[in-house]
Amino acid sequence: MDQLVCPYYFRVTVLDRPGVLSLITTILGKYAISIKSMRQQEHDSNEPVFIVFMTHQAVEGDVKNAIKEIDALDVCT
């Protein structure tokens, strides 16, 4: 399964702070995961926000590794 290649959907809930998107996209880039589209929900001030990413084709093993790193970020809730 780690070699499966297909597009993926990520939904990440994060604190709305400067640089958060950069942290996440750096991890995705590290694993050669290319973003097809991205959307951030509107929210009230000081509330966590979710970001949705749709990717181009990506390798399952790389996606699993990226998810582990993203989940470990202090800005993820």
Biopython code that builds the backbone (N, CA, C, O; Angstrom):
import numpy as np
from Bio.PDB.StructureBuilder import StructureBuilder

atoms = [
    (1, "MET", "N", (0.816, -1.205, 0.000)),
    (1, "MET", "CA", (0.000, 0.000, 0.000)),
    (1, "MET", "C", (0.857, 1.265, 0.000)),
    (1, "MET", "O", (0.434, 2.291, -0.532)),
    (2, "ASP", "N", (2.041, 1.211, 0.581)),
    (2, "ASP", "CA", (2.886, 2.406, 0.644)),
    (2, "ASP", "C", (3.305, 2.904, -0.726)),
    (2, "ASP", "O", (3.752, 4.043, -0.858)),
    (3, "GLN", "N", (3.166, 2.061, -1.760)),
    (3, "GLN", "CA", (3.533, 2.468, -3.115)),
    (3, "GLN", "C", (2.338, 2.947, -3.941)),
    (3, "GLN", "O", (2.505, 3.361, -5.088)),
    (4, "LEU", "N", (1.139, 2.894, -3.367)),
    (4, "LEU", "CA", (-0.059, 3.363, -4.051)),
    (4, "LEU", "C", (0.105, 4.829, -4.434)),
    (4, "LEU", "O", (0.571, 5.634, -3.627)),
    (5, "VAL", "N", (-0.279, 5.180, -5.667)),
    (5, "VAL", "CA", (-0.186, 6.561, -6.140)),
    (5, "VAL", "C", (-1.580, 7.025, -6.552)),
    (5, "VAL", "O", (-2.226, 6.413, -7.403)),
    (6, "CYS", "N", (-2.034, 8.116, -5.937)),
    (6, "CYS", "CA", (-3.331, 8.698, -6.259)),
    (6, "CYS", "C", (-3.397, 10.107, -5.670)),
    (6, "CYS", "O", (-2.525, 10.484, -4.888)),
    (7, "PRO", "N", (-4.415, 10.890, -6.032)),
    (7, "PRO", "CA", (-4.571, 12.202, -5.396)),
    (7, "PRO", "C", (-5.071, 12.021, -3.957)),
    (7, "PRO", "O", (-5.692, 11.010, -3.629)),
    (8, "TYR", "N", (-4.795, 13.001, -3.117)),
    (8, "TYR", "CA", (-5.196, 12.933, -1.710)),
    (8, "TYR", "C", (-5.910, 14.212, -1.287)),
    (8, "TYR", "O", (-5.804, 15.256, -1.930)),
    (9, "TYR", "N", (-6.635, 14.091, -0.185)),
    (9, "TYR", "CA", (-7.380, 15.176, 0.442)),
    (9, "TYR", "C", (-6.854, 15.289, 1.868)),
    (9, "TYR", "O", (-6.859, 14.310, 2.614)),
    (10, "PHE", "N", (-6.403, 16.481, 2.248)),
    (10, "PHE", "CA", (-5.951, 16.749, 3.617)),
    (10, "PHE", "C", (-6.877, 17.788, 4.227)),
    (10, "PHE", "O", (-7.225, 18.769, 3.570)),
    (11, "ARG", "N", (-7.273, 17.586, 5.457)),
    (11, "ARG", "CA", (-7.995, 18.609, 6.228)),
    (11, "ARG", "C", (-7.229, 18.770, 7.530)),
    (11, "ARG", "O", (-7.148, 17.845, 8.339)),
    (12, "VAL", "N", (-6.664, 19.966, 7.720)),
    (12, "VAL", "CA", (-5.798, 20.224, 8.859)),
    (12, "VAL", "C", (-6.395, 21.351, 9.686)),
    (12, "VAL", "O", (-6.692, 22.416, 9.146)),
    (13, "THR", "N", (-6.577, 21.139, 10.978)),
    (13, "THR", "CA", (-7.073, 22.197, 11.864)),
    (13, "THR", "C", (-5.878, 22.794, 12.594)),
    (13, "THR", "O", (-5.120, 22.092, 13.263)),
    (14, "VAL", "N", (-5.729, 24.113, 12.447)),
    (14, "VAL", "CA", (-4.538, 24.795, 12.956)),
    (14, "VAL", "C", (-4.905, 26.103, 13.648)),
    (14, "VAL", "O", (-6.007, 26.628, 13.490)),
    (15, "LEU", "N", (-3.952, 26.609, 14.416)),
    (15, "LEU", "CA", (-4.082, 27.959, 14.962)),
    (15, "LEU", "C", (-3.837, 28.943, 13.823)),
    (15, "LEU", "O", (-2.959, 28.719, 12.991)),
    (16, "ASP", "N", (-4.594, 30.012, 13.780)),
    (16, "ASP", "CA", (-4.465, 30.991, 12.712)),
    (16, "ASP", "C", (-3.363, 31.974, 13.071)),
    (16, "ASP", "O", (-3.615, 33.013, 13.682)),
    (17, "ARG", "N", (-2.133, 31.633, 12.682)),
    (17, "ARG", "CA", (-0.969, 32.460, 12.973)),
    (17, "ARG", "C", (-0.139, 32.626, 11.705)),
    (17, "ARG", "O", (-0.197, 31.785, 10.809)),
    (18, "PRO", "N", (0.631, 33.707, 11.628)),
    (18, "PRO", "CA", (1.523, 33.871, 10.480)),
    (18, "PRO", "C", (2.534, 32.717, 10.405)),
    (18, "PRO", "O", (3.079, 32.300, 11.427)),
    (19, "GLY", "N", (2.775, 32.211, 9.209)),
    (19, "GLY", "CA", (3.773, 31.181, 8.983)),
    (19, "GLY", "C", (3.264, 29.756, 9.056)),
    (19, "GLY", "O", (3.999, 28.829, 8.714)),
    (20, "VAL", "N", (2.029, 29.551, 9.491)),
    (20, "VAL", "CA", (1.494, 28.191, 9.631)),
    (20, "VAL", "C", (1.397, 27.515, 8.273)),
    (20, "VAL", "O", (1.805, 26.363, 8.125)),
    (21, "LEU", "N", (0.869, 28.205, 7.291)),
    (21, "LEU", "CA", (0.744, 27.621, 5.959)),
    (21, "LEU", "C", (2.116, 27.246, 5.407)),
    (21, "LEU", "O", (2.269, 26.208, 4.764)),
    (22, "SER", "N", (3.096, 28.081, 5.655)),
    (22, "SER", "CA", (4.452, 27.808, 5.206)),
    (22, "SER", "C", (5.010, 26.536, 5.843)),
    (22, "SER", "O", (5.673, 25.750, 5.165)),
    (23, "LEU", "N", (4.755, 26.326, 7.119)),
    (23, "LEU", "CA", (5.216, 25.109, 7.802)),
    (23, "LEU", "C", (4.642, 23.859, 7.138)),
    (23, "LEU", "O", (5.355, 22.885, 6.894)),
    (24, "ILE", "N", (3.353, 23.904, 6.855)),
    (24, "ILE", "CA", (2.672, 22.748, 6.270)),
    (24, "ILE", "C", (3.142, 22.500, 4.845)),
    (24, "ILE", "O", (3.439, 21.362, 4.481)),
    (25, "THR", "N", (3.214, 23.550, 4.036)),
    (25, "THR", "CA", (3.604, 23.361, 2.640)),
    (25, "THR", "C", (5.069, 22.939, 2.514)),
    (25, "THR", "O", (5.428, 22.242, 1.565)),
    (26, "THR", "N", (5.905, 23.346, 3.444)),
    (26, "THR", "CA", (7.298, 22.899, 3.443)),
    (26, "THR", "C", (7.371, 21.391, 3.654)),
    (26, "THR", "O", (8.151, 20.708, 2.991)),
    (27, "ILE", "N", (6.571, 20.876, 4.565)),
    (27, "ILE", "CA", (6.533, 19.430, 4.804)),
    (27, "ILE", "C", (6.012, 18.705, 3.566)),
    (27, "ILE", "O", (6.579, 17.692, 3.157)),
    (28, "LEU", "N", (4.948, 19.210, 2.974)),
    (28, "LEU", "CA", (4.419, 18.573, 1.767)),
    (28, "LEU", "C", (5.476, 18.558, 0.656)),
    (28, "LEU", "O", (5.639, 17.553, -0.036)),
    (29, "GLY", "N", (6.183, 19.664, 0.491)),
    (29, "GLY", "CA", (7.232, 19.739, -0.517)),
    (29, "GLY", "C", (8.368, 18.771, -0.250)),
    (29, "GLY", "O", (8.927, 18.192, -1.181)),
    (30, "LYS", "N", (8.710, 18.594, 1.010)),
    (30, "LYS", "CA", (9.775, 17.660, 1.402)),
    (30, "LYS", "C", (9.485, 16.255, 0.895)),
    (30, "LYS", "O", (10.404, 15.508, 0.558)),
    (31, "TYR", "N", (8.208, 15.898, 0.844)),
    (31, "TYR", "CA", (7.796, 14.572, 0.397)),
    (31, "TYR", "C", (7.254, 14.564, -1.030)),
    (31, "TYR", "O", (6.565, 13.625, -1.431)),
    (32, "ALA", "N", (7.565, 15.608, -1.794)),
    (32, "ALA", "CA", (7.168, 15.704, -3.208)),
    (32, "ALA", "C", (5.657, 15.605, -3.396)),
    (32, "ALA", "O", (5.180, 15.017, -4.366)),
    (33, "ILE", "N", (4.912, 16.184, -2.459)),
    (33, "ILE", "CA", (3.457, 16.206, -2.548)),
    (33, "ILE", "C", (3.056, 17.576, -3.078)),
    (33, "ILE", "O", (3.240, 18.594, -2.411)),
    (34, "SER", "N", (2.507, 17.582, -4.286)),
    (34, "SER", "CA", (2.157, 18.824, -4.967)),
    (34, "SER", "C", (0.691, 19.185, -4.698)),
    (34, "SER", "O", (-0.194, 18.335, -4.795)),
    (35, "ILE", "N", (0.451, 20.436, -4.364)),
    (35, "ILE", "CA", (-0.900, 20.908, -4.048)),
    (35, "ILE", "C", (-1.635, 21.282, -5.330)),
    (35, "ILE", "O", (-1.139, 22.065, -6.140)),
    (36, "LYS", "N", (-2.807, 20.718, -5.498)),
    (36, "LYS", "CA", (-3.665, 21.042, -6.637)),
    (36, "LYS", "C", (-4.551, 22.231, -6.300)),
    (36, "LYS", "O", (-4.739, 23.130, -7.119)),
    (37, "SER", "N", (-5.093, 22.228, -5.090)),
    (37, "SER", "CA", (-5.914, 23.355, -4.642)),
    (37, "SER", "C", (-5.888, 23.414, -3.119)),
    (37, "SER", "O", (-5.539, 22.444, -2.446)),
    (38, "MET", "N", (-6.270, 24.582, -2.593)),
    (38, "MET", "CA", (-6.275, 24.798, -1.159)),
    (38, "MET", "C", (-7.410, 25.744, -0.811)),
    (38, "MET", "O", (-7.714, 26.664, -1.570)),
    (39, "ARG", "N", (-8.030, 25.518, 0.327)),
    (39, "ARG", "CA", (-9.091, 26.412, 0.795)),
    (39, "ARG", "C", (-8.991, 26.531, 2.301)),
    (39, "ARG", "O", (-8.791, 25.542, 3.007)),
    (40, "GLN", "N", (-9.133, 27.761, 2.785)),
    (40, "GLN", "CA", (-9.166, 28.005, 4.231)),
    (40, "GLN", "C", (-10.541, 28.533, 4.580)),
    (40, "GLN", "O", (-11.030, 29.465, 3.940)),
    (41, "GLN", "N", (-11.171, 27.950, 5.586)),
    (41, "GLN", "CA", (-12.499, 28.394, 5.993)),
    (41, "GLN", "C", (-12.419, 29.782, 6.621)),
    (41, "GLN", "O", (-11.391, 30.171, 7.176)),
    (42, "GLU", "N", (-13.510, 30.513, 6.523)),
    (42, "GLU", "CA", (-13.623, 31.773, 7.266)),
    (42, "GLU", "C", (-13.900, 31.416, 8.719)),
    (42, "GLU", "O", (-14.489, 30.377, 9.014)),
    (43, "HIS", "N", (-13.464, 32.296, 9.626)),
    (43, "HIS", "CA", (-13.633, 31.983, 11.042)),
    (43, "HIS", "C", (-13.620, 33.260, 11.868)),
    (43, "HIS", "O", (-13.282, 34.339, 11.382)),
    (44, "ASP", "N", (-13.998, 33.106, 13.128)),
    (44, "ASP", "CA", (-13.925, 34.219, 14.067)),
    (44, "ASP", "C", (-12.493, 34.377, 14.554)),
    (44, "ASP", "O", (-11.719, 33.420, 14.524)),
    (45, "SER", "N", (-12.143, 35.543, 14.991)),
    (45, "SER", "CA", (-10.801, 35.803, 15.513)),
    (45, "SER", "C", (-10.476, 34.864, 16.667)),
    (45, "SER", "O", (-11.353, 34.495, 17.447)),
    (46, "ASN", "N", (-9.217, 34.486, 16.765)),
    (46, "ASN", "CA", (-8.692, 33.654, 17.852)),
    (46, "ASN", "C", (-9.267, 32.243, 17.904)),
    (46, "ASN", "O", (-9.112, 31.550, 18.909)),
    (47, "GLU", "N", (-9.921, 31.816, 16.847)),
    (47, "GLU", "CA", (-10.452, 30.455, 16.771)),
    (47, "GLU", "C", (-9.542, 29.617, 15.875)),
    (47, "GLU", "O", (-8.991, 30.147, 14.910)),
    (48, "PRO", "N", (-9.367, 28.328, 16.163)),
    (48, "PRO", "CA", (-8.643, 27.478, 15.219)),
    (48, "PRO", "C", (-9.381, 27.471, 13.869)),
    (48, "PRO", "O", (-10.593, 27.678, 13.812)),
    (49, "VAL", "N", (-8.650, 27.238, 12.820)),
    (49, "VAL", "CA", (-9.211, 27.265, 11.470)),
    (49, "VAL", "C", (-8.804, 25.980, 10.757)),
    (49, "VAL", "O", (-7.738, 25.428, 11.029)),
    (50, "PHE", "N", (-9.654, 25.501, 9.842)),
    (50, "PHE", "CA", (-9.205, 24.335, 9.094)),
    (50, "PHE", "C", (-8.841, 24.738, 7.677)),
    (50, "PHE", "O", (-9.447, 25.622, 7.071)),
    (51, "ILE", "N", (-7.825, 24.049, 7.177)),
    (51, "ILE", "CA", (-7.344, 24.255, 5.824)),
    (51, "ILE", "C", (-7.509, 22.931, 5.092)),
    (51, "ILE", "O", (-7.150, 21.875, 5.613)),
    (52, "VAL", "N", (-8.054, 22.992, 3.885)),
    (52, "VAL", "CA", (-8.244, 21.801, 3.069)),
    (52, "VAL", "C", (-7.296, 21.869, 1.876)),
    (52, "VAL", "O", (-7.244, 22.872, 1.165)),
    (53, "PHE", "N", (-6.554, 20.797, 1.670)),
    (53, "PHE", "CA", (-5.659, 20.667, 0.530)),
    (53, "PHE", "C", (-6.122, 19.504, -0.333)),
    (53, "PHE", "O", (-6.442, 18.433, 0.181)),
    (54, "MET", "N", (-6.158, 19.712, -1.630)),
    (54, "MET", "CA", (-6.302, 18.623, -2.595)),
    (54, "MET", "C", (-4.950, 18.525, -3.278)),
    (54, "MET", "O", (-4.363, 19.542, -3.648)),
    (55, "THR", "N", (-4.450, 17.303, -3.449)),
    (55, "THR", "CA", (-3.124, 17.135, -4.038)),
    (55, "THR", "C", (-3.225, 16.540, -5.442)),
    (55, "THR", "O", (-4.250, 15.986, -5.838)),
    (56, "HIS", "N", (-2.129, 16.678, -6.170)),
    (56, "HIS", "CA", (-1.966, 15.920, -7.400)),
    (56, "HIS", "C", (-1.610, 14.497, -6.969)),
    (56, "HIS", "O", (-1.652, 14.189, -5.778)),
    (57, "GLN", "N", (-1.267, 13.641, -7.903)),
    (57, "GLN", "CA", (-0.869, 12.276, -7.580)),
    (57, "GLN", "C", (0.275, 12.304, -6.561)),
    (57, "GLN", "O", (1.223, 13.076, -6.705)),
    (58, "ALA", "N", (0.180, 11.468, -5.547)),
    (58, "ALA", "CA", (1.220, 11.368, -4.521)),
    (58, "ALA", "C", (1.333, 9.914, -4.076)),
    (58, "ALA", "O", (0.400, 9.126, -4.230)),
    (59, "VAL", "N", (2.483, 9.579, -3.529)),
    (59, "VAL", "CA", (2.750, 8.216, -3.064)),
    (59, "VAL", "C", (2.267, 8.065, -1.619)),
    (59, "VAL", "O", (2.580, 8.892, -0.763)),
    (60, "GLU", "N", (1.511, 7.014, -1.361)),
    (60, "GLU", "CA", (0.917, 6.765, -0.041)),
    (60, "GLU", "C", (1.944, 6.822, 1.089)),
    (60, "GLU", "O", (1.684, 7.435, 2.125)),
    (61, "GLY", "N", (3.093, 6.201, 0.909)),
    (61, "GLY", "CA", (4.124, 6.217, 1.954)),
    (61, "GLY", "C", (4.585, 7.629, 2.274)),
    (61, "GLY", "O", (4.806, 7.966, 3.437)),
    (62, "ASP", "N", (4.731, 8.461, 1.237)),
    (62, "ASP", "CA", (5.117, 9.856, 1.452)),
    (62, "ASP", "C", (4.012, 10.625, 2.166)),
    (62, "ASP", "O", (4.288, 11.458, 3.028)),
    (63, "VAL", "N", (2.775, 10.347, 1.810)),
    (63, "VAL", "CA", (1.631, 11.003, 2.461)),
    (63, "VAL", "C", (1.605, 10.643, 3.951)),
    (63, "VAL", "O", (1.404, 11.522, 4.789)),
    (64, "LYS", "N", (1.802, 9.382, 4.286)),
    (64, "LYS", "CA", (1.818, 8.960, 5.691)),
    (64, "LYS", "C", (2.917, 9.691, 6.471)),
    (64, "LYS", "O", (2.686, 10.161, 7.585)),
    (65, "ASN", "N", (4.103, 9.782, 5.883)),
    (65, "ASN", "CA", (5.209, 10.476, 6.554)),
    (65, "ASN", "C", (4.909, 11.958, 6.742)),
    (65, "ASN", "O", (5.205, 12.524, 7.794)),
    (66, "ALA", "N", (4.324, 12.584, 5.731)),
    (66, "ALA", "CA", (3.972, 14.005, 5.829)),
    (66, "ALA", "C", (2.928, 14.223, 6.920)),
    (66, "ALA", "O", (3.030, 15.173, 7.697)),
    (67, "ILE", "N", (1.940, 13.359, 6.981)),
    (67, "ILE", "CA", (0.892, 13.489, 7.996)),
    (67, "ILE", "C", (1.480, 13.399, 9.402)),
    (67, "ILE", "O", (1.078, 14.158, 10.284)),
    (68, "LYS", "N", (2.414, 12.494, 9.622)),
    (68, "LYS", "CA", (3.059, 12.369, 10.937)),
    (68, "LYS", "C", (3.747, 13.674, 11.323)),
    (68, "LYS", "O", (3.634, 14.127, 12.463)),
    (69, "GLU", "N", (4.458, 14.277, 10.372)),
    (69, "GLU", "CA", (5.166, 15.521, 10.663)),
    (69, "GLU", "C", (4.206, 16.693, 10.875)),
    (69, "GLU", "O", (4.410, 17.521, 11.762)),
    (70, "ILE", "N", (3.175, 16.751, 10.063)),
    (70, "ILE", "CA", (2.197, 17.839, 10.205)),
    (70, "ILE", "C", (1.475, 17.716, 11.539)),
    (70, "ILE", "O", (1.289, 18.713, 12.236)),
    (71, "ASP", "N", (1.070, 16.510, 11.900)),
    (71, "ASP", "CA", (0.377, 16.295, 13.177)),
    (71, "ASP", "C", (1.240, 16.688, 14.379)),
    (71, "ASP", "O", (0.711, 17.075, 15.421)),
    (72, "ALA", "N", (2.555, 16.591, 14.239)),
    (72, "ALA", "CA", (3.465, 16.904, 15.335)),
    (72, "ALA", "C", (3.708, 18.410, 15.507)),
    (72, "ALA", "O", (4.306, 18.824, 16.500)),
    (73, "LEU", "N", (3.255, 19.225, 14.561)),
    (73, "LEU", "CA", (3.454, 20.671, 14.665)),
    (73, "LEU", "C", (2.692, 21.237, 15.854)),
    (73, "LEU", "O", (1.569, 20.819, 16.134)),
    (74, "ASP", "N", (3.293, 22.172, 16.540)),
    (74, "ASP", "CA", (2.646, 22.819, 17.694)),
    (74, "ASP", "C", (1.403, 23.609, 17.316)),
    (74, "ASP", "O", (0.553, 23.867, 18.168)),
    (75, "VAL", "N", (1.285, 23.995, 16.059)),
    (75, "VAL", "CA", (0.157, 24.828, 15.619)),
    (75, "VAL", "C", (-1.059, 23.997, 15.237)),
    (75, "VAL", "O", (-2.132, 24.552, 14.998)),
    (76, "CYS", "N", (-0.910, 22.669, 15.176)),
    (76, "CYS", "CA", (-2.051, 21.812, 14.857)),
    (76, "CYS", "C", (-2.864, 21.558, 16.122)),
    (76, "CYS", "O", (-2.308, 21.329, 17.196)),
    (77, "THR", "N", (-4.170, 21.602, 15.981)),
    (77, "THR", "CA", (-5.040, 21.388, 17.134)),
    (77, "THR", "C", (-5.770, 20.067, 17.028)),
    (77, "THR", "O", (-6.550, 19.721, 17.915)),
]
sb = StructureBuilder()
sb.init_structure("model")
sb.init_model(0)
sb.init_chain("A")
sb.init_seg("    ")
for serial, (resi, resn, name, xyz) in enumerate(atoms, 1):
    if name == "N":
        sb.init_residue(resn, " ", resi, " ")
    sb.init_atom(name, np.array(xyz, "f"), 0.0, 1.0, " ", f" {name:<3s}", serial, name[0])
structure = sb.get_structure()
